[in-house]
Amino acid sequence: MKVVPTRSGRRNRALRGPATAKRDPVGVIGLGIMGSAMAANIAAAGFPVVGYDVLPKRRSALTASGGRATRNAGEVARRAPVAITSLPTAEALLEVAAELSRFGRRGQVVIETSTLPINIKEEAREVVARRGVTLLDCPLSGTGAQARVKDLVVFASGDRSAYRRSVPVFEAFARAHHFLGAFGAGSRMKFVANLLVAIHNVSAAEALVLGMKAGLDPATMVRVLSDGAGSSRMLQVRGPMMVEGDYSAAAMKVGVWQKDMRIIGEFARGLDCPTPLFAATAPIYNAAMALGFEQSDTAAVCAVLERWGGLRRRG
């Protein structure tokens, strides 16, 4: 292989193959749908991964995939200069922050990716700062299915130097990342993004149910509409699930989504901002809960609208 010298006289790294230097471990705390997908992609990018989850089966899955499971969040803090948190509740984040404040390293960066109220993240940031740990507010745009194929976008905010240190980790698990400024700006962008997701998911289901009642084939609709002006990311991502009428492979569970809906609603009310389309989707997600879809993907709103429309699919 021909070696191309750079201006400094060193060999061109791109022509020498992948770097062989040892990389520091990256920690992942919370190994659910999103956390496990991030851990897998980070490992595939060549980083050693250490992780923790309260559920033993998730820790076992990490070990089976080549990562190293720990006994608690504090052990992740001791081992990883950069750690990611992907947690379901405010209580979980504050518990992890307490562990990081005891066992974290000075100069450590924590990439907080959960969708939670900003005041909770601010509280967690203050707790870990006592140990010299920097918490970044970095929620993610994308579903669990997108996370598995690195089709995530990071909305990063907080300390800029900590963000720069985190860029190699972002690039290991995400398609794109954006620095949005002061801490909390990432969550604000996420709330706006999730408002669109809530609306587009229901609008995709509504359009497909209308078309099916008019005699159109659902698979054909997803293919054709995805190529036109009426397309949306939710039609492309969740449309195939709506076509099959099978919502068991949940990328975002209806029950978990209820938490996100509450956060968006409180955020909008706090700004005295009208969100009529978003508000109109809430009864449909509530109906999905009532019909037993709590553990199913949010694409199950299609089943709700089918029932309301008296639609019975053949087969």
Secondary structure, DSSP 8 states (H G I E B T S, - for coil): ----B-TTS-B-GGGS-S--S----EEEE--SHHHHHHHHHHHHTT--EEEE-SSHHHHHHHHHTT-EE-SSHHHHHHH-SEEEE--SSHHHHHHHHHHHHHH--TT-EEEE-----HHHHHHHHHHHHTTT-EEEE--EES-HHHHHTT--EEEEBS-HHHHHHHHHHHHHH-SEEEE-SSTTHHHHHHHHHHHHHHHHHHHHHHHHHHHHHTT--HHHHHHHHTTSTT--HHHHHHHHHHHHT---S-SSBHHHHHHHHHHHHHHHHHTT---HHHHHHHHHHHHHHHTT-TTSBGGGHHHHHHHHTT-----
